[in-house]
Amino acid sequence: MTDTLKTFGFKDDEIKTCAGTGITVDIRGTGPEEDKDGKVSSVAIRADMDGLPMPELNHDLEYKTTTDHAHMCGHDGHMVTILGTAQVLNNNRDKIPSNKFVRLLF
């Protein structure tokens, strides 16, 4: 995950480990400051990347899991969505006011 975020242009100091298994990324804006009240505000976006092992009952499908259990919680979709969000926001930092930031929680 960290390597993928780095390919998007994130720096080491923007990517932090959280609670041993999670990752946080802060995307600080570079655009003109908004609401010049001296406050910094943020928005958080969260996606799960943990999954539950579940037995796969589709034994007759050629694309079934090759392990004793499948990962059927939709977390791959969550990761793709938040990684896409990270890439778009990182490429558009100039549209985020400099006193605002978005925190991504993986």
C-alpha positions in Angstrom: 0.0 0.0 0.0 2.7 2.4 1.0 4.7 1.7 -2.2 1.5 2.4 -4.3 0.9 5.7 -2.5 4.5 6.7 -3.2 4.0 6.1 -6.9 1.2 8.7 -6.7 3.8 11.2 -5.4 3.2 11.0 -1.6 6.2 11.6 0.5 7.3 9.4 3.5 6.3 12.0 6.0 2.7 12.1 4.7 2.3 8.3 5.1 2.1 7.1 8.7 1.4 3.7 10.3 -1.6 3.7 12.6 -2.5 1.1 15.3 0.0 -1.3 13.9 -1.9 -2.4 10.9 -3.4 0.8 9.5 -2.1 3.7 7.4 -3.0 7.3 7.5 -2.3 9.8 4.7 -2.7 13.6 5.1 -3.2 15.5 1.9 -2.7 19.2 2.6 -4.0 21.8 0.2 -1.8 24.2 -1.6 -4.5 26.4 -2.9 -5.5 29.9 -1.7 -6.4 30.0 2.0 -10.1 29.9 2.7 -12.0 31.2 5.8 -9.1 33.3 7.1 -10.2 32.7 10.7 -6.9 31.0 11.5 -8.5 27.6 11.8 -7.3 24.5 10.0 -10.1 22.1 9.0 -10.1 18.7 7.6 -12.2 15.9 6.2 -11.5 12.2 6.8 -12.2 9.3 4.4 -12.0 5.8 5.7 -11.8 2.4 4.0 -11.4 -1.0 5.6 -8.6 -3.3 4.4 -9.1 -6.1 6.8 -11.1 -9.1 5.8 -12.7 -12.2 7.2 -11.8 -15.6 6.1 -14.9 -17.3 4.8 -15.4 -20.7 3.1 -16.1 -20.5 -0.6 -19.0 -22.7 -1.6 -18.5 -22.2 -5.4 -16.4 -25.4 -5.8 -17.4 -25.9 -9.4 -16.1 -22.5 -10.7 -12.7 -22.3 -12.4 -11.9 -19.0 -10.7 -12.5 -20.2 -7.1 -10.0 -19.6 -4.4 -6.9 -21.8 -4.2 -6.7 -21.6 -0.4 -8.9 -23.0 2.3 -10.9 -19.8 2.5 -11.9 -16.8 0.4 -11.8 -13.1 1.1 -15.3 -12.1 0.3 -15.8 -8.9 2.2 -15.5 -6.3 -0.6 -12.3 -4.8 0.8 -10.5 -5.0 -2.5 -13.2 -2.6 -3.8 -12.7 -0.4 -0.8 -8.9 -0.2 -1.4 -9.3 0.6 -5.1 -11.8 3.4 -4.2 -9.6 5.0 -1.6 -6.5 4.6 -3.6 -8.2 6.3 -6.6 -9.4 9.1 -4.2 -5.8 9.5 -2.9 -4.5 9.8 -6.5 -7.1 12.3 -7.6 -6.8 14.5 -4.4 -3.0 14.4 -4.6 -3.1 15.6 -8.2 -5.5 18.4 -7.3 -3.9 19.8 -4.1 -4.0 23.2 -5.7 -7.8 23.1 -5.5 -7.8 22.4 -1.8 -7.3 25.5 0.4 -3.9 25.7 2.1 -5.5 25.7 5.5 -7.5 22.5 4.9 -6.5 18.9 4.5 -8.0 15.5 3.8 -7.0 12.5 6.0 -7.3 9.1 4.4 -7.6 6.2 6.8 -6.7 2.8 5.6 
